[in-house]
Structures are given as C-alpha cells and as structure tokens.
Amino acid sequence: MERIIPDAGRFVGRLWRPGLDGPSIIEIRDGQVFDVTCKDIPTMRDLLEHDDPVGQLEEVPGEEMGSLDEIVEATRRMHGVMGAANVLLAPFDLQAVKACGVTFAGSIVERVIEERAGGDLSLAASIRERIGGAIGNSLRDIVPGSAKAKQVKEALVEEGLWSQYLEVGIGPDAEIFTKAQPMASVGWGADIGLHPISVWNNPEPEIVLAVDSKGRIKGASLGNDVNLRDVEGRSALLLGKAKDNNASSAIGPFIRLFDETFDLNHVRNADLELVVTGQDGFRLEGASSMREISRDPLDLVSQAIGRHHQYPEGIALFMGTLFAPVEDRDVPGQGFTHKLGDLVTIKNEMLGTLENSVRLSTECPEWTFGPTSLMRNLASRRLL
C-alpha cells in the first residue's frame, strides 16, 4: 500500500474513535498512530495555540492506536464516515475555514471567462479565444497593488476588459471568503460534494495553512476547494452557494507542523499534482506551483487575520490554485466538468496525498457533529 504521507516530518490529525463517540488528536510516529489527546491538547486548536506544538507533543506519550496503513484501509472502506471504525477526519476542528481566490495570475483568465460566460460552459471556448490572450499577456509578472498593476487596470478598463476578478487578482486587496464552517470539512478518503444544480465544476488543489489566533503559521495541509464554475459565473454574489455546501471542502490527510525539516519556504516552493480518474475511463492530470502565486502567504494571512479581524480559534486558510482545467471531457469546446464517481487525488512530496471521491452534496452524509457536539463529548471524557 502506498503511504499517504512521507516518512519524514511531524504529522498531526484527527481520528474518529467510535468507542469514545468522538474525535481524538493523533500524531503519526514511525508509521504508527498515537492518540495524543489530553487536557493540554483536547483539540487541534489547542495544540496549534502552543508556542511550540512540536515541543508540546514531545511531552505526550500518547496511546497507540495501530498502524497508519490499517487506519487508512478502514477509512477507505468507510468512505470517511464516522461510524463503527477508527477513521481519519479533516485535521482541523474549531478553526474557521477560509479561502483565498484569484491568487495566481495564471488562473485569473479562467475566472474572467466564467464571468463573461454567465455560467454557460458552452460559451467558454469562444470567450477564451477572444480575450484570454489579451488579459493573460497583461498579467505576466505583475505585483498586486503595484503601480504597474494600476496602469494595467487603466488599460484594461479602456479596452472594456476589466472584471471584478481582475480587481482582486491584481488590486491591493485579496479575495478572502469563508469556505466552510468549523468542523464541516471532510478528510482523506471521504466523499466530496457537488451541489446538484451545478453542471460545470472542477477540483481546486491547494495548500491549506494552519494559522493560530495570533496569525502565526504553524504548519500546512492539502485541500480541495471544490469549485462550481457555473454558479459563481452567474454572479459573484453566489460565491457562498458555489463554495460552501455539504462536503464541499476537503482537507488532509494531516497537518505537517513546522520544524527544522519543514517551514514556510518549503510551502512557498511547493508543487502540487492533481489526478482525476473517472469511472468512464477519463483521466485528467494537472498541477499547481506555489512559486507562481501572486501574493506571498504572509500577505494573505495578514489580510485574513489581524487587528481588523480576530479569530480566537485560528483559521485554516486555503491559498488558491494555479490549476484551471480547459481539457475537453465530452463535448468539444466545453472543457472539463466532474462526473459522479470521479476519484480526485492531490499530491505533494512533503505533505502527502489527499484522496476523495465525487458525489452530490445531497448524497454525502449530512454534517451533524459540530462544535457543540465536540464540547459535550470532550466534557464527558473529562478533557475540559
């Protein structure tokens, strides 16, 4: 069985334990899973709030739960559903799940195409041919909010090509929105959900930062910021409907904590691989390189959290993607869209592999275990 994380690194996550009727915080040690939940670490939020999470874990012997391979197999068998087996969950718990949009110049063109197409995928190819080159050439090597960006804006406005997506793509203010409620994200092996009204959609492979309440980045994970291109393309005011649906946020498999082997510079230089495998035999390969992001991770974090906006539980921050699928799947000129049963695999050599299957949001298990349930469960275990 292929390992879902590399051998090196300090990886922490969450595990559903049916015997406790609730989740535990886990650390992977030499391929074994250890429950490190205790009064000092009742939640992932509490672990990340420590000045030195790695040092804090050194003081916790933990309870051995078995091998990671065994738990991965159980999670795959259960589709990540909290039930009668130990299964992996999304590694964040009380953190707000936020996401950044249009942070890569290479994907801005596709956002503008969605807007101009009004959500109609049949118009995408002709619009791409008409305006893609003009906008794309203008955005090369541009620094958002710079004097050059202002000049490009003026030129595009004059040509009638300006867009709200260009505003957040090269303007001074980043697009940061709420992707999901705390504890609503699904983890490795779970089904991810598409709202049934959507017929034009795609995965978005991203790195997710683990940020504490003081705005300090403590680690990173992988994420799939599922995107409904037709819904958002009809109106940017439908962003909430396009982005926040049952099981539409996937994060995992674990958070890799920053230590002497992994830091923010590794995130800045990370390459992500994407593979979508359909039950119809279709295969899509894509990539996203953090080296091409238009805004530095520290800038995105400072725009999300600070004196202007506090998050006492910290945040999980999707940083955006370079990936924008244009390869035709069925009808020529209509590009890619998901089909039910697609297997989505996102990989990075330092963060591991996130794997999920595509279903309708209405067919995925309902989200019922939220912060109130967690607090009651931890209280019953005398961890609060």
C-alpha positions, 0 to 999 in steps of 0.5 A, spaced: 500 500 500 502 506 498 503 511 504 499 517 504 504 521 507 512 521 507 516 518 512 519 524 514 516 530 518 511 531 524 504 529 522 498 531 526 490 529 525 484 527 527 481 520 528 474 518 529 474 513 535 467 510 535 468 507 542 469 514 545 463 517 540 468 522 538 474 525 535 481 524 538 488 528 536 493 523 533 500 524 531 503 519 526 510 516 529 514 511 525 508 509 521 504 508 527 498 512 530 498 515 537 492 518 540 495 524 543 489 527 546 489 530 553 487 536 557 493 540 554 491 538 547 483 536 547 483 539 540 487 541 534 486 548 536 489 547 542 495 544 540 496 549 534 495 555 540 502 552 543 508 556 542 511 550 540 506 544 538 512 540 536 515 541 543 508 540 546 507 533 543 514 531 545 511 531 552 505 526 550 506 519 550 500 518 547 496 511 546 497 507 540 492 506 536 495 501 530 498 502 524 497 508 519 496 503 513 490 499 517 487 506 519 487 508 512 484 501 509 478 502 514 477 509 512 477 507 505 472 502 506 468 507 510 468 512 505 470 517 511 464 516 515 464 516 522 461 510 524 463 503 527 471 504 525 477 508 527 477 513 521 481 519 519 477 526 519 479 533 516 485 535 521 482 541 523 476 542 528 474 549 531 478 553 526 474 557 521 475 555 514 477 560 509 479 561 502 483 565 498 481 566 490 484 569 484 491 568 487 495 566 481 495 570 475 495 564 471 488 562 473 485 569 473 483 568 465 479 562 467 475 566 472 474 572 467 471 567 462 466 564 467 464 571 468 463 573 461 460 566 460 454 567 465 455 560 467 454 557 460 460 552 459 458 552 452 460 559 451 467 558 454 471 556 448 469 562 444 470 567 450 477 564 451 479 565 444 477 572 444 480 575 450 484 570 454 490 572 450 489 579 451 488 579 459 493 573 460 499 577 456 497 583 461 498 579 467 505 576 466 509 578 472 505 583 475 505 585 483 498 586 486 497 593 488 503 595 484 503 601 480 504 597 474 498 593 476 494 600 476 496 602 469 494 595 467 487 596 470 487 603 466 488 599 460 484 594 461 478 598 463 479 602 456 479 596 452 472 594 456 476 588 459 476 589 466 472 584 471 471 584 478 476 578 478 481 582 475 480 587 481 482 582 486 487 578 482 491 584 481 488 590 486 491 591 493 486 587 496 485 579 496 479 575 495 478 572 502 471 568 503 469 563 508 469 556 505 466 552 510 464 552 517 468 549 523 468 542 523 464 541 516 470 539 512 471 532 510 478 528 510 482 523 506 478 518 503 471 521 504 466 523 499 466 530 496 460 534 494 457 537 488 451 541 489 446 538 484 444 544 480 451 545 478 453 542 471 460 545 470 465 544 476 472 542 477 477 540 483 481 546 486 488 543 489 491 547 494 495 548 500 491 549 506 495 553 512 494 552 519 494 559 522 493 560 530 489 566 533 495 570 533 496 569 525 502 565 526 503 559 521 504 553 524 504 548 519 500 546 512 495 541 509 492 539 502 485 541 500 480 541 495 476 547 494 471 544 490 469 549 485 462 550 481 464 554 475 457 555 473 454 558 479 459 563 481 459 565 473 452 567 474 454 572 479 459 573 484 454 574 489 453 566 489 460 565 491 457 562 498 452 557 494 458 555 489 463 554 495 460 552 501 455 546 501 455 539 504 462 536 503 464 541 499 471 542 502 476 537 503 482 537 507 488 532 509 490 527 510 494 531 516 497 537 518 505 537 517 507 542 523 513 546 522 520 544 524 527 544 522 525 539 516 519 543 514 517 551 514 514 556 510 519 556 504 518 549 503 510 551 502 512 557 498 516 552 493 511 547 493 508 543 487 502 540 487 499 534 482 492 533 481 489 526 478 482 525 476 480 518 474 473 517 472 469 511 472 468 512 464 475 511 463 477 519 463 483 521 466 485 528 467 492 530 470 494 537 472 498 541 477 499 547 481 506 551 483 506 555 489 512 559 486 507 562 481 502 565 486 501 572 486 501 574 493 506 571 498 502 567 504 504 572 509 500 577 505 494 573 505 494 571 512 495 578 514 489 580 510 485 574 513 487 575 520 489 581 524 487 587 528 481 588 523 479 581 524 480 576 530 479 569 530 480 566 537 480 559 534 485 560 528 483 559 521 485 554 516 486 558 510 486 555 503 491 559 498 488 558 491 490 554 485 494 555 479 490 549 476 484 551 471 482 545 467 480 547 459 481 539 457 475 537 453 471 531 457 465 530 452 463 535 448 468 539 444 469 546 446 466 545 453 472 543 457 472 539 463 466 538 468 466 532 474 462 526 473 459 522 479 464 517 481 470 521 479 476 519 484 480 526 485 487 525 488 492 531 490 499 530 491 505 533 494 512 530 496 512 533 503 505 533 505 502 527 502 496 525 498 489 527 499 484 522 496 476 523 495 471 521 491 465 525 487 458 525 489 452 530 490 452 534 496 445 531 497 448 524 497 454 525 502 452 524 509 449 530 512 454 534 517 451 533 524 457 533 529 459 540 530 462 544 535 457 543 540 457 536 539 465 536 540 464 540 547 459 535 550 463 529 548 470 532 550 466 534 557 464 527 558 471 524 557 473 529 562 478 533 557 475 540 559 
